[in-house]
Amino acid sequence: MKDVFTALEMSEKLLKIAFEEEFALHEGLKVVSKIIEKKAKNIIGEYSKGAGPFPEWAPLAESTLMDKERKGYSPPDNPLLRTGDLRNSISSKVDGLEAVVGSTSEIAPYHEFGTSKMPMRPFIGTAAFRSKKKIREILGATAISGFYGKGQKIHESLGYDFTTENE
């Protein structure tokens, strides 16, 4: 590696690092947003134990269970899952260094945040909270790989897991 750089060479190197860093983080965000999306979809239909600030789900009301059974939804005791539309409405999108995981369903906010007549049954927030460790590992690894470049050996003591596979 060269020890002395001209101002132009140095600016080119810094520009390359900045580009590679942003690209690596963008790719890392795509991975972590898909992890959250998948976890949120898997929460639908099962009682969530809660995580961090997101509460455990209350049992479905007897009237809800009876309504689902009357309409032929089987089994009736599968919270937030009737037709699968809510689960299928969950998606993720990454634009630059911004990632969004959410639902296009009109009923999603009522379930995520609750109402005066319905308890919270958060699925997006819970999924993100449960993914915190993996998010830190992946974004930490992508930040370092973007800065140092691919193929650089990062000392194991830093604790970064360079796998970016979906869970």
GROMACS elastic network, one bead per residue, 0.5 to 0.9 nm:
[ bonds ]
;  ai    aj funct       b0    kb
    2     5     6  0.71760   500
    5     8     6  0.78351   500
    5     9     6  0.56356   500
    5    10     6  0.57386   500
    6     9     6  0.51074   500
    6    10     6  0.61095   500
    6    11     6  0.85527   500
    7    10     6  0.51012   500
    7    11     6  0.61062   500
    7    12     6  0.85755   500
    8    11     6  0.51487   500
    8    12     6  0.61575   500
    8    13     6  0.86331   500
    9    12     6  0.50845   500
    9    13     6  0.61856   500
    9    14     6  0.86794   500
   10    13     6  0.50570   500
   10    14     6  0.61901   500
   10    15     6  0.85462   500
   11    14     6  0.50932   500
   11    15     6  0.60489   500
   11    16     6  0.85186   500
   12    15     6  0.50993   500
   12    16     6  0.61290   500
   12    17     6  0.86444   500
   13    16     6  0.50994   500
   13    17     6  0.62202   500
   13    18     6  0.86581   500
   14    17     6  0.50384   500
   14    18     6  0.61327   500
   14    19     6  0.85936   500
   15    18     6  0.50795   500
   15    19     6  0.61786   500
   15    20     6  0.85903   500
   16    19     6  0.51340   500
   16    20     6  0.60824   500
   16    21     6  0.84435   500
   17    20     6  0.51113   500
   17    21     6  0.59058   500
   17    22     6  0.85458   500
   17   146     6  0.70292   500
   17   147     6  0.58012   500
   17   148     6  0.78054   500
   17   149     6  0.79003   500
   18    21     6  0.51141   500
   18    22     6  0.62236   500
   18    23     6  0.85844   500
   18   146     6  0.81398   500
   18   147     6  0.76094   500
   19    22     6  0.53026   500
   19    23     6  0.61460   500
   19    24     6  0.85790   500
   19   146     6  0.83032   500
   20    23     6  0.50723   500
   20    24     6  0.59903   500
   20    25     6  0.85398   500
   20   145     6  0.85186   500
   20   146     6  0.50175   500
   20   147     6  0.68887   500
   20   148     6  0.89068   500
   20   149     6  0.72638   500
   21    24     6  0.51751   500
   21    25     6  0.61739   500
   21    26     6  0.85339   500
   21   142     6  0.78761   500
   21   143     6  0.61899   500
   21   144     6  0.80021   500
   21   145     6  0.75899   500
   21   147     6  0.53923   500
   21   148     6  0.86170   500
   21   149     6  0.83717   500
   22    25     6  0.51898   500
   22    26     6  0.60465   500
   22    27     6  0.86251   500
   22    96     6  0.78821   500
   22    97     6  0.73281   500
   22   143     6  0.83070   500
   22   146     6  0.72320   500
   23    26     6  0.50666   500
   23    27     6  0.62485   500
   23    28     6  0.86016   500
   23    96     6  0.83157   500
   23    97     6  0.88111   500
   23   146     6  0.72711   500
   24    27     6  0.51772   500
   24    28     6  0.61485   500
   24    29     6  0.86558   500
   24   139     6  0.86928   500
   24   142     6  0.53354   500
   24   143     6  0.65032   500
   24   144     6  0.87459   500
   24   145     6  0.70535   500
   24   146     6  0.50594   500
   24   147     6  0.86391   500
   25    29     6  0.60698   500
   25    30     6  0.86117   500
   25    96     6  0.86982   500
   25    97     6  0.68799   500
   25   139     6  0.65518   500
   25   140     6  0.89119   500
   25   142     6  0.56869   500
   25   143     6  0.59271   500
   25   146     6  0.72820   500
   26    29     6  0.51372   500
   26    30     6  0.64140   500
   26    31     6  0.89092   500
   26    94     6  0.73711   500
   26    95     6  0.78084   500
   26    96     6  0.59184   500
   26    97     6  0.55113   500
   26    98     6  0.80131   500
   26    99     6  0.87002   500
   26   142     6  0.88286   500
   27    30     6  0.51295   500
   27    31     6  0.65456   500
   27    32     6  0.89432   500
   27    94     6  0.88429   500
   27   142     6  0.78790   500
   28    31     6  0.51467   500
   28    32     6  0.63021   500
   28    33     6  0.85543   500
   28   135     6  0.86400   500
   28   138     6  0.62706   500
   28   139     6  0.56478   500
   28   140     6  0.89776   500
   28   141     6  0.84679   500
   28   142     6  0.58997   500
   28   143     6  0.84001   500
   28   164     6  0.74670   500
   29    32     6  0.51633   500
   29    33     6  0.58727   500
   29    34     6  0.84235   500
   29    94     6  0.67915   500
   29    97     6  0.73081   500
   29    98     6  0.76860   500
   29    99     6  0.63021   500
   29   135     6  0.85215   500
   29   138     6  0.85016   500
   29   139     6  0.71967   500
   30    33     6  0.53587   500
   30    34     6  0.63071   500
   30    35     6  0.88007   500
   30    92     6  0.82568   500
   30    93     6  0.75331   500
   30    94     6  0.60223   500
   30    99     6  0.74198   500
   31    34     6  0.53204   500
   31    35     6  0.64113   500
   31    36     6  0.89565   500
   31   135     6  0.88030   500
   31   138     6  0.80570   500
   31   164     6  0.66213   500
   31   165     6  0.73946   500
   31   166     6  0.66846   500
   32    36     6  0.63178   500
   32    37     6  0.85585   500
   32    99     6  0.88538   500
   32   131     6  0.81716   500
   32   134     6  0.77149   500
   32   135     6  0.57621   500
   32   138     6  0.72990   500
   32   139     6  0.80526   500
   32   164     6  0.84174   500
   32   166     6  0.79089   500
   33    36     6  0.51573   500
   33    37     6  0.60810   500
   33    38     6  0.86001   500
   33    91     6  0.87158   500
   33    92     6  0.59379   500
   33    93     6  0.74485   500
   33    94     6  0.77709   500
   33    99     6  0.65524   500
   33   100     6  0.71666   500
   33   101     6  0.62907   500
   33   128     6  0.87121   500
   33   135     6  0.87743   500
   34    38     6  0.60464   500
   34    39     6  0.85303   500
   34    91     6  0.80398   500
   34    92     6  0.64937   500
   34    93     6  0.87318   500
   34   101     6  0.82249   500
   34   166     6  0.72097   500
   35    38     6  0.52378   500
   35    39     6  0.62166   500
   35    40     6  0.86225   500
   35   127     6  0.85239   500
   35   128     6  0.85736   500
   35   131     6  0.74182   500
   35   134     6  0.87475   500
   35   135     6  0.86178   500
   35   166     6  0.58900   500
   35   167     6  0.64719   500
   36    39     6  0.51196   500
   36    40     6  0.60511   500
   36    41     6  0.85813   500
   36    92     6  0.84178   500
   36   101     6  0.71928   500
   36   124     6  0.74100   500
   36   125     6  0.89961   500
   36   127     6  0.54578   500
   36   128     6  0.54447   500
   36   129     6  0.88427   500
   36   130     6  0.84765   500
   36   131     6  0.65634   500
   37    40     6  0.51910   500
   37    41     6  0.62536   500
   37    42     6  0.86851   500
   37    90     6  0.65168   500
   37    91     6  0.59612   500
   37    92     6  0.63152   500
   37   101     6  0.62689   500
   37   102     6  0.77997   500
   37   124     6  0.76388   500
   37   127     6  0.76156   500
   37   128     6  0.85428   500
   38    41     6  0.51799   500
   38    42     6  0.62367   500
   38    43     6  0.88023   500
   38    90     6  0.86635   500
   38    91     6  0.87024   500
   38   127     6  0.83582   500
   38   166     6  0.88045   500
   38   167     6  0.85110   500
   39    42     6  0.50237   500
   39    43     6  0.63151   500
   39   123     6  0.83228   500
   39   124     6  0.82420   500
   39   126     6  0.86661   500
   39   127     6  0.52996   500
   39   128     6  0.80899   500
   39   130     6  0.84309   500
   39   131     6  0.82153   500
   39   167     6  0.89358   500
   40    43     6  0.51935   500
   40    44     6  0.68657   500
   40    87     6  0.79433   500
   40    90     6  0.75746   500
   40   122     6  0.89600   500
   40   123     6  0.52091   500
   40   124     6  0.53272   500
   40   125     6  0.82808   500
   40   126     6  0.74917   500
   40   127     6  0.50677   500
   40   128     6  0.80349   500
   41    44     6  0.55582   500
   41    45     6  0.87814   500
   41    86     6  0.86683   500
   41    87     6  0.52508   500
   41    88     6  0.75391   500
   41    90     6  0.68138   500
   41   123     6  0.78384   500
   41   124     6  0.85783   500
   41   127     6  0.87448   500
   42    45     6  0.76054   500
   42    46     6  0.78878   500
   42    87     6  0.81696   500
   42   123     6  0.88924   500
   42   127     6  0.89368   500
   43    46     6  0.57292   500
   43    47     6  0.74520   500
   43    48     6  0.65145   500
   43    87     6  0.87854   500
   43   123     6  0.61423   500
   43   124     6  0.88436   500
   43   126     6  0.86087   500
   43   127     6  0.77242   500
   44    47     6  0.80202   500
   44    48     6  0.85070   500
   44    78     6  0.79183   500
   44    79     6  0.66757   500
   44    80     6  0.57269   500
   44    81     6  0.61125   500
   44    84     6  0.86032   500
   44    86     6  0.80908   500
   44    87     6  0.62260   500
   44   123     6  0.71029   500
   45    48     6  0.89928   500
   45    77     6  0.81466   500
   45    80     6  0.56558   500
   45    82     6  0.83582   500
   45    84     6  0.89095   500
   45    87     6  0.87511   500
   46    77     6  0.85993   500
   46    78     6  0.57656   500
   46    79     6  0.60715   500
   46    80     6  0.82735   500
   46    81     6  0.85280   500
   47    50     6  0.88274   500
   47    56     6  0.77281   500
   47    57     6  0.59342   500
   47    58     6  0.79774   500
   47    59     6  0.77006   500
   47    78     6  0.74938   500
   47    79     6  0.65603   500
   47   121     6  0.87918   500
   48    51     6  0.84809   500
   48    55     6  0.82505   500
   48    56     6  0.56448   500
   48    57     6  0.55021   500
   48    58     6  0.88417   500
   48   121     6  0.78430   500
   48   122     6  0.84377   500
   48   123     6  0.81015   500
   48   126     6  0.83895   500
   49    54     6  0.89832   500
   49    55     6  0.73022   500
   49    57     6  0.65472   500
   50    53     6  0.78396   500
   50    54     6  0.52767   500
   50    57     6  0.68304   500
   50   121     6  0.88414   500
   50   122     6  0.82466   500
   50   126     6  0.65446   500
   51    54     6  0.51818   500
   51    55     6  0.65911   500
   51    56     6  0.74981   500
   51   125     6  0.87438   500
   51   126     6  0.57997   500
   51   127     6  0.84998   500
   51   129     6  0.65491   500
   51   130     6  0.66112   500
   52    55     6  0.76490   500
   52   126     6  0.78638   500
   52   129     6  0.68391   500
   52   130     6  0.83249   500
   53   125     6  0.88456   500
   53   126     6  0.83808   500
   53   129     6  0.85800   500
   54    57     6  0.89832   500
   54   120     6  0.85428   500
   54   121     6  0.83912   500
   54   122     6  0.66300   500
   54   123     6  0.88172   500
   54   125     6  0.69331   500
   54   126     6  0.59038   500
   54   129     6  0.83394   500
   55    58     6  0.86494   500
   55   120     6  0.74714   500
   55   121     6  0.75668   500
   55   122     6  0.76568   500
   55   126     6  0.84983   500
   56   120     6  0.87137   500
   56   121     6  0.76584   500
   56   122     6  0.87815   500
   57    60     6  0.86519   500
   57    79     6  0.88071   500
   57   119     6  0.77036   500
   57   120     6  0.70197   500
   57   121     6  0.54312   500
   57   122     6  0.80047   500
   58    61     6  0.85442   500
   58   119     6  0.68239   500
   58   120     6  0.80644   500
   58   121     6  0.76911   500
   59    62     6  0.87916   500
   59    77     6  0.85549   500
   59    79     6  0.81082   500
   60    63     6  0.82237   500
   60    64     6  0.62964   500
   60    65     6  0.65846   500
   60    77     6  0.70623   500
   60    78     6  0.83994   500
   60    79     6  0.67007   500
   61    64     6  0.51683   500
   61    65     6  0.63975   500
   61    66     6  0.87190   500
   62    65     6  0.50877   500
   62    66     6  0.61549   500
   62    67     6  0.85551   500
   63    66     6  0.51297   500
   63    67     6  0.60841   500
   63    68     6  0.86165   500
   64    67     6  0.50569   500
   64    68     6  0.61323   500
   64    69     6  0.85282   500
   64    76     6  0.84167   500
   64    77     6  0.88721   500
   65    68     6  0.51964   500
   65    69     6  0.61367   500
   65    70     6  0.85567   500
   65    76     6  0.55526   500
   65    77     6  0.62715   500
   65    78     6  0.89817   500
   66    69     6  0.50722   500
   66    70     6  0.60016   500
   66    71     6  0.85528   500
   66    76     6  0.77684   500
   67    70     6  0.50980   500
   67    71     6  0.61995   500
   67    72     6  0.86781   500
   67    73     6  0.88079   500
   67    76     6  0.84900   500
   68    71     6  0.51613   500
   68    72     6  0.62821   500
   68    73     6  0.52320   500
   68    74     6  0.77006   500
   68    75     6  0.84339   500
   68    76     6  0.53870   500
   68    77     6  0.83357   500
   68    82     6  0.76432   500
   69    72     6  0.50764   500
   69    73     6  0.55447   500
   69    74     6  0.67579   500
   69    75     6  0.76092   500
   69    76     6  0.55124   500
   69    77     6  0.89362   500
   70    73     6  0.76750   500
   72    75     6  0.85701   500
   72    76     6  0.81351   500
   73    76     6  0.55386   500
   73    81     6  0.88849   500
   73    82     6  0.62124   500
   73    83     6  0.80925   500
   74    77     6  0.78983   500
   74    78     6  0.83600   500
   74    82     6  0.83688   500
   75    78     6  0.65440   500
   76    79     6  0.81678   500
   76    81     6  0.87348   500
   76    82     6  0.81228   500
   77    81     6  0.88414   500
   78    81     6  0.57334   500
   78    82     6  0.77900   500
   79    82     6  0.80971   500
   79   121     6  0.85863   500
   80    84     6  0.83697   500
   80    86     6  0.73020   500
   80    87     6  0.82099   500
   80   111     6  0.79328   500
   80   121     6  0.83441   500
   81    84     6  0.56165   500
   81    85     6  0.80061   500
   81    86     6  0.72649   500
   81    87     6  0.74571   500
   82    85     6  0.77540   500
   82    86     6  0.84727   500
   83    86     6  0.78011   500
   83    87     6  0.88116   500
   84    87     6  0.52924   500
   84    88     6  0.60409   500
   84    89     6  0.85695   500
   85    88     6  0.50288   500
   85    89     6  0.60382   500
   85   105     6  0.77717   500
   86    89     6  0.51461   500
   86    90     6  0.69772   500
   86   103     6  0.74661   500
   86   104     6  0.83161   500
   86   105     6  0.60465   500
   86   106     6  0.89157   500
   86   107     6  0.77815   500
   86   108     6  0.69807   500
   87    90     6  0.57440   500
   87   103     6  0.82639   500
   88    91     6  0.78760   500
   88   103     6  0.84358   500
   89   102     6  0.80777   500
   89   103     6  0.50965   500
   89   104     6  0.54381   500
   89   105     6  0.58654   500
   89   108     6  0.89243   500
   90   101     6  0.72574   500
   90   102     6  0.54899   500
   90   104     6  0.68272   500
   90   105     6  0.80573   500
   90   124     6  0.86332   500
   91   100     6  0.83247   500
   91   101     6  0.58182   500
   91   102     6  0.58002   500
   91   103     6  0.62496   500
   91   104     6  0.81519   500
   92    99     6  0.71926   500
   92   100     6  0.55071   500
   92   102     6  0.64146   500
   92   103     6  0.85539   500
   93    98     6  0.83459   500
   93    99     6  0.57493   500
   93   100     6  0.53420   500
   93   101     6  0.65970   500
   93   102     6  0.88578   500
   94    97     6  0.71273   500
   94    98     6  0.56899   500
   94   100     6  0.64083   500
   94   101     6  0.88265   500
   95    98     6  0.53302   500
   95    99     6  0.64271   500
   95   100     6  0.85977   500
   96    99     6  0.80508   500
  101   124     6  0.73562   500
  101   128     6  0.89492   500
  102   108     6  0.86762   500
  102   124     6  0.67303   500
  103   106     6  0.82132   500
  103   108     6  0.63761   500
  103   109     6  0.84938   500
  103   124     6  0.85361   500
  104   107     6  0.87282   500
  104   108     6  0.75771   500
  105   108     6  0.53697   500
  105   109     6  0.81877   500
  106   109     6  0.70760   500
  106   110     6  0.82282   500
  107   110     6  0.54694   500
  107   111     6  0.66428   500
  107   112     6  0.88080   500
  108   111     6  0.53009   500
  108   112     6  0.59752   500
  108   113     6  0.84909   500
  108   122     6  0.89498   500
  109   113     6  0.57931   500
  109   114     6  0.74525   500
  109   122     6  0.87970   500
  110   113     6  0.55572   500
  110   115     6  0.60848   500
  110   118     6  0.79115   500
  110   119     6  0.88502   500
  110   120     6  0.76229   500
  110   121     6  0.85815   500
  111   114     6  0.51358   500
  111   115     6  0.78932   500
  111   118     6  0.77439   500
  111   119     6  0.74915   500
  111   120     6  0.56144   500
  111   121     6  0.51548   500
  111   122     6  0.63528   500
  111   123     6  0.82938   500
  112   119     6  0.89568   500
  112   120     6  0.56550   500
  112   121     6  0.52390   500
  112   123     6  0.62847   500
  112   124     6  0.72659   500
  112   125     6  0.78206   500
  113   119     6  0.78215   500
  113   121     6  0.69841   500
  113   122     6  0.64682   500
  114   117     6  0.77777   500
  114   118     6  0.53614   500
  114   121     6  0.67802   500
  114   122     6  0.82446   500
  115   119     6  0.64432   500
  115   120     6  0.73278   500
  116   119     6  0.76923   500
  118   121     6  0.88557   500
  122   125     6  0.59219   500
  122   126     6  0.60035   500
  122   127     6  0.85282   500
  123   126     6  0.51514   500
  123   127     6  0.59306   500
  123   128     6  0.85737   500
  124   127     6  0.51547   500
  124   128     6  0.62270   500
  124   129     6  0.86304   500
  125   128     6  0.51526   500
  125   129     6  0.60985   500
  125   130     6  0.85563   500
  126   129     6  0.51103   500
  126   130     6  0.60816   500
  126   131     6  0.85452   500
  127   130     6  0.52013   500
  127   131     6  0.62171   500
  127   132     6  0.88966   500
  128   131     6  0.50777   500
  128   132     6  0.64090   500
  128   135     6  0.86666   500
  129   132     6  0.53353   500
  129   133     6  0.86647   500
  130   133     6  0.76428   500
  130   134     6  0.86660   500
  131   134     6  0.54198   500
  131   135     6  0.59743   500
  131   136     6  0.86548   500
  132   135     6  0.50702   500
  132   136     6  0.61968   500
  132   137     6  0.86483   500
  133   136     6  0.52435   500
  133   137     6  0.62634   500
  133   138     6  0.87015   500
  134   137     6  0.50436   500
  134   138     6  0.60606   500
  134   139     6  0.84366   500
  134   161     6  0.88118   500
  135   138     6  0.52824   500
  135   139     6  0.59349   500
  135   140     6  0.81255   500
  136   139     6  0.53415   500
  136   140     6  0.56464   500
  136   141     6  0.82373   500
  136   160     6  0.87897   500
  137   140     6  0.51969   500
  137   141     6  0.60155   500
  137   142     6  0.85449   500
  137   159     6  0.80390   500
  137   160     6  0.56161   500
  137   161     6  0.57482   500
  137   162     6  0.77292   500
  137   163     6  0.88496   500
  138   141     6  0.51170   500
  138   142     6  0.60600   500
  138   143     6  0.84802   500
  138   160     6  0.75890   500
  138   161     6  0.67394   500
  138   162     6  0.67518   500
  138   163     6  0.73346   500
  138   164     6  0.62140   500
  139   142     6  0.50093   500
  139   143     6  0.59096   500
  139   144     6  0.84889   500
  140   143     6  0.51727   500
  140   144     6  0.62774   500
  140   145     6  0.85869   500
  140   160     6  0.66050   500
  140   161     6  0.84726   500
  140   162     6  0.88820   500
  141   144     6  0.52338   500
  141   145     6  0.60341   500
  141   146     6  0.84418   500
  141   159     6  0.89807   500
  141   160     6  0.54337   500
  141   161     6  0.64170   500
  141   162     6  0.55787   500
  141   163     6  0.84962   500
  141   164     6  0.88306   500
  142   146     6  0.58670   500
  142   147     6  0.84553   500
  142   162     6  0.76338   500
  142   164     6  0.87968   500
  143   146     6  0.51386   500
  143   147     6  0.62365   500
  143   148     6  0.86428   500
  144   147     6  0.50956   500
  144   148     6  0.59816   500
  144   149     6  0.78230   500
  144   154     6  0.80539   500
  144   160     6  0.89169   500
  145   148     6  0.51974   500
  145   149     6  0.50445   500
  145   150     6  0.55134   500
  145   151     6  0.79440   500
  145   152     6  0.72944   500
  145   154     6  0.83482   500
  145   162     6  0.87241   500
  146   149     6  0.51984   500
  146   150     6  0.70539   500
  147   150     6  0.88070   500
  148   151     6  0.84847   500
  148   152     6  0.62770   500
  148   153     6  0.88240   500
  148   154     6  0.86043   500
  149   152     6  0.60559   500
  150   153     6  0.86321   500
  153   156     6  0.86661   500
  154   157     6  0.84948   500
  154   158     6  0.75244   500
  154   160     6  0.83218   500
  155   158     6  0.60662   500
  155   159     6  0.81452   500
  155   160     6  0.88083   500
  156   159     6  0.56336   500
  156   160     6  0.70561   500
  156   161     6  0.88181   500
  157   160     6  0.81524   500
  160   163     6  0.89316   500
  161   164     6  0.80642   500
  163   166     6  0.89309   500
  164   167     6  0.88746   500
